[in-house]
């Protein structure tokens, strides 16, 4: 299958992503981050305080409005984009043999890299111990601010077989409302598999619907990315106004711990590429450079997914049916960075509040 045969889907993907990448959006976002922190410090009662505190708080709410719009647009299209991308990735593969072949590779890869990422995160956070360096005043303020807003969540009493059975959504619409991504992914895979087992004439209307859904979703994402620099500026200005630089500085070691873990994961990816592919590591790093800069500056897998697909096809020369199936799937259930971050965050909070975890409890945290 060639990319030229995939119009309008392939052409729309290329046009939307290339226009944004040509604008060096990641650089604009980084500038917005810096300006947001500076603006917040100038306005914050904990900083320069050039205006009254109440006025600064009200202004911060308005400055954060583009950020709320950005997040709203991304959340609005993330589920349609993932569903359409996974369904089309499977439908365009054309055969069950392809799915079996790729499934035997990506499932062990997903499990392995997720386990490695969590292990790296837990190791670093236990070595560096960033939670012991957090300002106790910041802790008290955080508790006082969030004590009435944190929901009381309890684990359910489902057995392991019941949990496994629940990955099949009884009501796909409810899964979307609840944003249960695992159920959504499973439903999308089943839909795609069903499409390649029926006559192509019967599957064509659904395929056309998914093509339209993906193209429309990517167009909306391009609108969201257009306001991303202003969104990042406003959100950082708002949070800096409310907390001051001291609060941001207090979690600097925690942030550096996460970044060090992400750098270690990049080294793992490079090692895997060197061991199992013919792609040069230098070419891989150059191919993903701009996409990674965009991902770091937006902190959104959904927003960068179309750009990841484009980079995989054009710069890394992956076959479209592979890139368009594996990337949406990986962005949903193989979020190594998120797994690392959550592992670090859990131990970090235990350190902050003086909770000692045994080896067995740490291993349980890794498994869950």
Protein Blocks (a to p, Z undefined) as FASTA:
>chain_A
ZZklmcfklmmmmmmmmmmmmnommlmmmmmmmmmmmmmmmmpmklnolacfklmmmmmm
mmmmmmmmmmmmmmmmmmmmmmmmmmmmmmmnopaklmmmmmmmmmmmmmmmmmmmmmmm
mmmmmmnommlmpcfklmmmmmmmmmmmmccddddfbdfklmmmmmpcfblmlmmmnopa
klmmmmmmmmmmmmmmpcfklmmmmmmmmmmmmmmmmmmmmmmmmmmmmmmmmmmmmmmm
mnojmlmmmmmmmmmmmmmmmmmmmmmmmmmmmmmmcbdfklmmmmmmmmmmmmmmnopa
klmmmmmmmmmmmmnopafklmmmmmmmmmmmmcfklmmmmmmmmmmmmmmnopacdfkl
mmmmmmZZ
